[in-house]
Amino acid sequence: MNSKKLGPPVKIVFASLGLLLSCNALGESLPITYKYGAKLDIVKVLSMSTEYTPVCKPVDRIMKYIDSSGKTRALKYRVLSAVCSSGRG
């Protein structure tokens, strides 16, 4: 077999590509925090998740959605935990 070692420029290209892809994935996974009065661009809601707590208190809710440009985004905002409405908290 004929094997060649990759030179430094090729290694830099692959490392840069990996870094670029990981930054893009990281950017999609970090939710932005909603601020009152912010204009929202939501075309379709994909999912909503809320952390569980057995106590009545404000908790974070994450909504994943698609905006008008087709990008998947995440939004974080505060809600009262589910036990607040059940009367058990």
Secondary structure per residue as TSV (DSSP state, phi and psi in degrees):
chain	resnum	aa	ss	phi	psi
A	1	M	-	360.0	148.9
A	2	N	-	-108.4	108.7
A	3	S	-	-112.7	137.0
A	4	K	-	-116.6	145.1
A	5	K	-	-85.5	141.8
A	6	L	-	-76.5	134.2
A	7	G	-	-77.7	168.1
A	8	P	H	-54.5	-41.1
A	9	P	H	-61.6	-37.8
A	10	V	H	-67.9	-40.6
A	11	K	H	-62.9	-39.4
A	12	I	H	-65.8	-40.2
A	13	V	H	-62.5	-46.9
A	14	F	H	-65.2	-39.9
A	15	A	H	-64.8	-41.9
A	16	S	H	-64.9	-41.3
A	17	L	H	-63.4	-42.8
A	18	G	H	-62.5	-41.6
A	19	L	H	-64.5	-42.4
A	20	L	H	-62.7	-45.1
A	21	L	H	-66.1	-39.2
A	22	S	H	-68.7	-34.5
A	23	C	H	-67.3	-39.0
A	24	N	H	-64.5	-44.1
A	25	A	H	-65.8	-38.4
A	26	L	H	-65.7	-40.2
A	27	G	H	-61.4	-35.8
A	28	E	H	-74.5	-29.2
A	29	S	H	-84.6	-17.8
A	30	L	S	-88.1	118.4
A	31	P	-	-76.3	148.5
A	32	I	E	-87.9	148.6
A	33	T	E	-90.0	127.0
A	34	Y	-	-68.2	136.3
A	35	K	-	-117.5	137.3
A	36	Y	T	-52.4	131.0
A	37	G	T	89.0	-3.2
A	38	A	-	-66.3	141.1
A	39	K	-	-79.5	126.5
A	40	L	-	-105.1	141.6
A	41	D	-	-117.1	80.9
A	42	I	-	-116.2	119.1
A	43	V	S	-96.0	-42.9
A	44	K	E	-147.3	129.9
A	45	V	E	-84.7	128.3
A	46	L	E	-93.8	-43.0
A	47	S	E	-162.2	158.9
A	48	M	E	-136.9	132.5
A	49	S	E	-135.7	145.1
A	50	T	E	-133.9	137.0
A	51	E	-	-67.9	144.5
A	52	Y	-	-89.5	140.2
A	53	T	-	-147.0	140.4
A	54	P	S	-80.4	3.2
A	55	V	S	-113.3	144.6
A	56	C	-	-75.7	109.3
A	57	K	S	-163.4	164.2
A	58	P	E	-68.0	137.7
A	59	V	E	-135.3	164.2
A	60	D	E	-82.2	139.3
A	61	R	E	-121.4	136.3
A	62	I	E	-111.7	126.0
A	63	M	E	-114.1	123.7
A	64	K	E	-99.1	135.2
A	65	Y	E	-150.2	169.3
A	66	I	E	-109.6	132.3
A	67	D	-	-92.3	-178.9
A	68	S	T	-68.1	-16.0
A	69	S	T	-90.8	-0.8
A	70	G	S	90.4	2.5
A	71	K	-	-83.9	143.3
A	72	T	E	-84.4	129.3
A	73	R	E	-129.0	167.6
A	74	A	E	-134.7	140.4
A	75	L	E	-127.9	132.8
A	76	K	E	-110.3	133.4
A	77	Y	E	-148.6	167.1
A	78	R	E	-98.3	139.5
A	79	V	E	-139.4	165.4
A	80	L	E	-79.4	143.0
A	81	S	-	-62.1	158.4
A	82	A	H	-60.6	-31.0
A	83	V	H	-68.2	-18.8
A	84	C	H	-63.6	-37.7
A	85	S	H	-85.5	-14.2
A	86	S	H	-89.1	-12.6
A	87	G	T	81.9	9.4
A	88	R	-	-99.3	-6.5
A	89	G	-	-92.6	360.0
